[in-house]
């Protein structure tokens, strides 16, 4: 708990914990609003989720170049305020009786654009307030806070949506964004100015190309990014179908969906607690490979639930088990691969590296969400869930066959011993 005694990290941590709690309510409330309030189809519900991550494809790369040229703290505050104000239009429109599916798309797109800037600045800001040796622990604690928020957020979300209906329940997320903005604003210390390389006369497009080349030729970042892209493609396909699948195929109520998601989110808490211990025991690289395997294996249990007797405990067990396994894998993977990325990247390239990785890996999310919805229209919900889960099952092989598997457990960035970040983390010579 030593990091939580540092005011800067403590306030960043508190803001993220509360924001993640509110976000879990929105994750349920927005698709359920489209599904129940506006009677949307499976593809339309998938589109609501797709537009929220589409900005990673649309503006992800230039956002990284811009963030490297700006102080990161004001970017975080502005992004939180924009998300709160835009999300407020949904409950207001619902009360006035003018809410439409087009508005949900516009709201999701705008919130997604603000989130792109927040996420890039956020991952670039952490090395500004923590020394390099504390990055892994800092990421682990932030992931633990997020995981705890997921457990409470999913349970509270299902209950609140059943009580207040989806659009009104979004007010909790609005308050959480405002709280995060206040916490970041109260972080002590003067903002770190942009790095000298970001203030030269170099054009933004040249900054973008430099970030792309750095990731493309890096022996660790390249396989991590490609594998994350394929994992997210499958994850988005499954996630886009999950609420519709549970509601229409399995007959779940909003409260039951929220409870299942809350129980499965316990895997995230376990993953956050175990991530650094696993890395110390077997090495960071093998931990990343094993976590990727879990990410692909868990979703395979979800379509199996379609064969169980309706309303039986076996259905719940299969859903909880599949999502829990996936949750453990996602958290362990995130903590360790983000720490590797931050450790091997020079500070002037941090924003562009994060933007490039997000562009490739998170850019797969809208594609996956739309693909999952399209599959459901063509082959039906159950078959689409099977195909979506199968896409991610073999993805871990990309990491297992790369240099990532050799990254050691010491977390060092200067050692020349095989298996450390420095030894296998140098970029390849561009061809």
N, C-alpha and C positions, 0 to 999 in steps of 0.2 A: 504493500500500500504506500510505499515511499513516494512514488510519482504523484499520487493524489494529494500530497502535501505541497506540491508546487502549484501556486495559484493559476498560472497560465494553463497547465495541462488539466487541472481540476475543472476549470470553467469550460474548456473545450469538451472534456469528458461529460460533464453534466448536461451541456447543451445537446450533445449528440444522443445521450440516453433518452432525454425527454422527446426529442424530435423523432427518434426511431419508434418510440411508443406510439406517437400520433400517426406516423406513416403507416404502421401496420393496420390501423383502422381504415385509412384511405385505401390501402391495397385491397381490402374487402369491400369497402363502401362504394368505390367508383364502379367496379364491374357489376356489383349487385344493384346499384342504381340503374345502370343500363339494362340489366336483366329483368328486374322486377318493376321498377317505376316506368321505364320506357319500353319494356317488352322487346328488347333487342334480341337478334339471333346470335348463334354461337360465334359466327364470324364477326359481327358487330361488336360483341363483347371483347373478342380478341383484339380488334382494332383499337378499342379504348385503351387497352394495355400497351399496344404497339406504339401509339403516338407518344406515350410518356417516355419512351426510350429512343424514339426516332431521332431526336436532336444529337445523339452521340454519332450518328452517321452524317447528319446535316451540318453541324457546326463543331463537332468534336475536335478536329485538328486545328482550325483557326483559334478556337477557345484556348488551347494550350499555349499557342504563341502569344495571345493577348495576356493570359495570366502571368507568363514569365516577364511581361513588361509592366505589370502593375503590382502595387502592394497587395498582399493576399487577404489581409484582414478586412478591408472594405469590400472586397469581392464576396466574401462569406456573408457579411451582414446584408448586403444588397440582395443577394440570392435568396436569403431567408425571407426578407420583407416582400419581395416579388411573389414568392410562392404562397405566402399567407394571403396577400391581397387578391391574387387570382383565384385561389381556392375558395375564398369567401363568396365569390359570385355564384357558386353552385347552390348552397343552402338558400341564398337570397332569391335566386331564380325559382327554386322549388317552392318556396313560400308564396311567391307571386304567381305561380302556376305557369311559368314561361320556360321551364327547363326543357332543353332539346338535346338530342344525341350529338348534333353538330357542336353545341356548346361544350359538351363533355370532351369532344375531340380537341377543341381549341384550348380548353383549360389544361388537358393532359399534355398537349404540345408545349404550351408556355411553361408549365411547371417543369417539364423535362428539360427545356432549354436552360432554365435557371439552375436546375440540378447539375447539369453538365459543368457549369462554371463553379458551382459549389464543390463538387467532388474533386475536380482537378485542383482547385485552390486548396482544398482541405488536405489532400494527400501531399501537396507540396508545402503546406504550412507546418505540418507536424515536425519535419526536420528543422524548421526555424525555431521551435520552442523546446526541442529536446536534443541532447547530444546523440551522436550516432550509436553509442553503446546502449542507449535506452530505447531505440526505435522499436525493437522487437517486443519489449515489454509494454511500450505505449500502445502499439497496434493490438496486442493481446488484450489489454484492459479496455480499449475502445470497442473491440469485438465482443468482449464479455458484457459490456454495458448494452450494446446493441442486441445481443442474444437475450439478455434478461428482459429488455423492452419488448422483444418479439413474443415472449411467453405471455406477459401481461397484456400486450397490445392485441394479440389475436383473440384471447379470451374476452377482453373488454369490448373489442370490436364486434364480435358476434352478438354479444348481449346488447350493446348500444344500438346496433343496426336493427335488431329485432324490436327494441323499445322505441327508438326515435325515427327509424327509417334511415336509409343510407345517406341521403343528402345532408340531413341535420347532424348526423354523427360526425361529419367531416369537420365540424367546428372544433373538435378536440385537436385535430392536426393543425388547424389554423393557429390555435394558441401555442402549440408546440414549436412552430416556426418562429413565432414572436419571442418565445423564451430563448430559443437558440441564438437569435440575433442579439438579445440583451447579454447573454453569457459571452459571446465572442467580443462584443463591444467592451466588456469589462476585463478582458484579458490584458494584464499589465504589460508595459514595455512599449517602446516606439516601434512602428512597423518597419520591418526590414526592407530597404529599398531594392528595386529590381537589380539583378546581377548586371555587371558591366556589359557582358555579351548581349544582353537583351536591350541595351540602350544605344547600341551603335546604329549606324545608318542602314543596317541590314533590313531588307523588306520582310514583311510577315510571311510571304510564301517561301522565302529562303529559310526562315526559322522552322517552318513546317517540314520542309524537305530534310533539314538537319536532324529533326526529331525522328522522322521516319527512317532515315539511314542508320541512326544510332541504334534503334530497336531492331531493325532488320538484320544488322550484321553482328548483333550481340549474341554470344553463345548461350546465355541464359535467358535473356529477355525474349528472343525470337521464339523458342519452343514454348515458353510460358504463355506468350501472347496467342500463338496459334491454338494451343490446347484450350486456353480460356475461351477463345472464340467458338470452338466446336462444342465445348461444355455448355456455354451460354445459349447456343442455338437449340440444343436439346432441352435445357432448362426452361427457355422461353416457350417452346412448343408445349411442354407439359403444363407450365404455370398458366398459360393462356386458356387451357382447356379445363383446369382443375375445378374452378367454381361452377362452371356449367356442367361438367361431368358429375360432380358431387350433387348438384341440385336436381338435374333432370334425369341422370342415369341411375344414381344411387338413392335419390329421394331425401337428401339432407336438408335440414332447415338452416338458416343463417347462424343460429346459435350453435348448432352441432358442427357446422363447418369451422366456426371460430374455435370451438373446443378442440377439435382434431388438430388444427393448426397450432394451437397453443401447446398441446401436449408434445407435438412433434418438434416444436421450437426448443424444447428442453435439450434436444441434441445440440443446439447451437451453444447453449451454456456449457455443456460438457466438452464440446469441441474447443471453445475458448479457453477453458481451464486446462485442457490436455495438450494444446497446440505446442507450447514451448517445451513441455516435459517430453513430448514425443520427439521433437527436434533434437533435444539434448541427448536422448537415449539412442536414437537410430540415425540421426543426422537430418539436416534440413531438407536435403534433396530427396532421400527416401520417404520422408514424411509428406512432401509435396506429391510424390507419385502415389503413395497409398491413399491420400486424401482425394486425389482425382479419381481413383478407382471407386471409392465410396460414392462420389458424386454421380457416377454413372450407374452404379448398382442399385441404389435406393429406389429410383423411379420405376424400376421393373416390377415392384410390388403393387403399384397403383392400378394398372389394368387388371391384375389378378383379382383385385377386389370385386370386379364386375361379375365374376363367376360365383361369388359367395351368395348365400341367401340374403335377400334385402332386409335391412334393418337389424341384421345380426351383429354381434360384437366382433365377429371375424372381419367384417367389412371395416369397422373402425380400427381394428388391430393392424390390418394390412396397410391402410392409409397412414396411420400414425407411424408404423414401422418403416415404411418406405420413405416418408418425408423426414423422419428422424435420422435415418442413415444418411440421407442426402444432406441434411443440415449439419451433421458432424463433419462430413467431408468438405462442405462449402466453407465453414468457419476455419478449420485447420488449414485448408488450402489458402484462404485469403490472408490469414495472419502471416504465414510463412512466405508466400510469394510476394506480398506487398513489402515485407521487410527486406527480402532479397533485392527487389527493384529499387527501393530507397537506398540500400547500402552500396549498390554498384553504379549508381547514376551520379554524375557530377551535379552539384547544386544548380549551375546555370541552365542545365538541361532538364531539371526535375519536372517542370510544368509540361514541357513538350513530350517528355517520356510518358508521363501519366496520360496526356491527351492521346498519344499514339496508341498506347495499350488499350485505353478506353474506347477509342474509335474502332479498333479491330474487334476487341472482345465484346464490348457492350453494343457495338453496331450490329452484332448478330441477334440481339434481343428483339428488335422490331421485326426483323426478317423471320425469326422463329415464331413469334406470336402470330403473325399473319399466316405463316405456313401451317401452324397448328390449327388455326381456325378454318383455313381452306380445306385441310385434310378432313376435318369433322364434317364439312358440308358434302364432301365427295364420298367418303367411306364410312361415315358415322362416328359418333363420339368414342365408342369403345376401341374400334380399330385404330382411330387416330391417336388415342392414348398409347396404344402398343407401339406404333411406329415412332411416336415422339420419344418414348423412353429408350427404344432400341438405338436411336441415333447417338446417344451419349455413352452407351455401354463400353465401346472399345477405345474411347478417347485417351484414356490414361497411358496407352502404349506410346503416344507421342512424347510424353515426358520420360517414360521408362527407357526409351532408346536414345535420349539426348544427354548432354552434359549435366543437366539439372540433377540427375540421380547421384552425381558425385559431389554435390555441395555438402560441406561438412557441417558439424553441429556447433562449431565455435562461433559462427556468425561474424568472423573477422573479415575485414576488407583490405587488410594489408599483408597478411601472411602469404607466402609463396608455396605453402604446403599444398599438395593435391587435395582437392575436395573443398577448399575454402572458396569464398566468393571471388577473391582476387585471382586465384590460380585458374579458374575455369570461366571467370566472368568477363574477361577482356573481349572487346568486340573483334570479330573477324576483320581481316583487311578487306575493304570494299572491292568488289570485282568490277 
